[in-house]
Amino acid sequence: MSTAYAVTDCWTMTRRELAHWARQPVQLIVGLVFPVMLLLMFGYLVGGGRGITGEYLDYLVPGMLALTMAFGLEGTMLNVTRDLDKGVIDRFRSMPMANGAVLVGRSAADMLQSAVGLAVLVGVGYALGWRTHGSAGAFLGAMGLLLLFRFAMLWIGIELALVAGRPELVQAVQILVWPVGFLSNAFATPDSMPGWLGTVVDWNPMSQTATAVRHLLGGPGGEPGHTWAALAWPLALLAVFFPLAVRRFGALDR
């Protein structure tokens, strides 16, 4: 099967997912509003930020951007398991379609929604008084790291959804994402935590991304050495979970 044919199949599946947005706008809106609520809650209600030197909002917003990329996977996971449960995947696989095009379409639609979510959260951050202190290129690099992290997390979610197989099991699997999000430096520095916990937090892939983004955006808590780790972690995760998901999808009912 030619590359052009595979790309056409993937785009067809992406358009299918985008069409669901028009029919189910509530799910899209909730996905965009939830990180905004977290930003407002931690920025103004919870407050604090232990171990932070400088303006807390400059530390918090990049952490929230990274946290947003880790959360919200359940929508894609549920859609994958629903298609499996209803036999939609079987109908697609009976067509002359590139193997994995359904999954790529799902992931492409999710990435578009994630990009919109980033734009919304950046806009809210600016409205609250947050400002970046780097160049336009550094800003685009930070957004690229965030989307790369999202892409890696997304394929972990797709693999777990294929393993779960049923929509009712997705919620139990989704709980595994919470430690990644909250055992991180999104809200406080690892130096302010107990030694063992700080080590765990510092090695968290999301913490690496958040620290690199803070560096690129010129905020407190940023360290230049973490940029390579923020690239290496997602690429390593993709190298494992992308082929696993595509292989598992191709082996369904065989």
Phi, psi and omega in degrees: 000131184289158178297319180299320179295319179295319179297319178298318178298316181296320179293324177298317179291327176295316178299324177299317180292320180295327178297332178293333180300319181292327181275336181229065183291336183298317181298321179294315181296317179299319179297330179277326185280327185303310179295331176295318178297319178297318179299314179294322182293311182284333180283329187235328182270306179284312176065192174094238186097074185294137177082006183271130172252128184105192182287124184297324181298325178293333176276320188290315187300311176300324177296321178291325176298318178292319180297322179298326179289338179272333184264169176083014180285342188296332179298310178294319180297317179296318180297320178296313182290327177294319177297322177295315185293326183269358180083007180297320180299321180298319179294319178296319184288343176278351180269159176286076187235146179300136178298127179091356182299324179297316181292320179295321176299317176300312184292323179296317178296319178297320180294323176296316178296322179295321178296319176296318179299320176299315180299318179297314183292322176298318178298318178295319178301316178296322179295330180277351178111001177288142179223146173274155184233021179242186180280170177296323178296320178295321178298313179296323176297320178296316179296323178297318177297319180296315180291326176296318177298318178299317182299319178294314179299325181297318181285334170296316179297319179296317178298316179294325178294319178293325177292316181296311174081337183229143182302324184292342179270349184295320182300320179294320180289323182299333179301333180296339181284331186300317177300325178298320183286316188263341171270059184218180178262027181297325187244339182209158182280148176300333180295337181272001184254164173305150188309310183295320180291320178299324178294316178299314181297319183294329180273352178299128179304326179292324177296321178298317179295314181298318180295318178295321179294318177300320178297313182294329181268359176074027180263170177294148179087001180274141179224128185297329183295344183277350182297318179294321177294324179293337173275317187292318183300305180299320180296321178294318178296320178295321180298334180269308193273333177297306178295328177299314182294314180296319179294317179295320179297317180293336182268000182299131175058028176257000000 
